[in-house]
Amino acid sequence: MFNPNSRLTYLDQLRPPDGYSLDRAIATTFSLDLLSLLMAPLSMSLYDCRNQEDVLKDPIAVLEALRLTTDRFAVFCQESRISVPNKNTRLYSLLEKVVVQVEPPNENGVFHPKVWLLRFTPDDEEQSVVYRLLCLSKNLTFDRSWDTVLALDGELTN
């Protein structure tokens, strides 16, 4: 049964567990906002960032987060459903290799899953690899509607 008092934030779910680091991540979404996507590497690599406006004002932190993560994750989205923010920045060009636009096989189809699969490796080699599956009800945008998240964590075992 769902606990109505349980609250999770999207970005918190992208953060590695204590003692772990992001190894790989793959995401799917219908529509994609590039500023929202820029926040994902910050959450996956700079665990202490809490305020997006303050973090985005620190260009070194943003570049370091992108350096640490852009070769470790991919985001698949519906072709031509990328929203580019009004303020242009070169940071978005660093996300180019992360985004893969999907064209459905027929003209009536759409690519509409909203899923993340993340793999975290432990700092201590005695620990197991951890996987996290997120199934979301909204796209990777700054839409202010409530989002329902199913978050499942599991360890790699023999």
C-alpha angles and dihedrals in degrees: 000000000000117000107225090201094058111102126186129177121223094233093047089058090058092056117099118246115260110287094022138098131206112265102170139348136185126188137184129200139157098225125022132201111201094214089054089049090051089059092057096069089047091056094043096050110018101053097179097059110115106156115057095199093054093045093049089054089061104075093184092057092048093048091047092051091050091047091052097047117023093085091047103057144042133197121206117201140167111281113262093009096108116121114210114203119239093245109074118218133168089233089082090062088061088062094056095096090049098057121078117184115215124210113198115234093248133036094247095053130094133196103233114154118127105201138135126196114190130183119202125192122208125245086219110062090211089069125082128251111261127216126197125196118195122190111188136190097216139049129257094274138105091258105151096216119115116271127211114214129192106198120188122181125192140168127233108246135175 
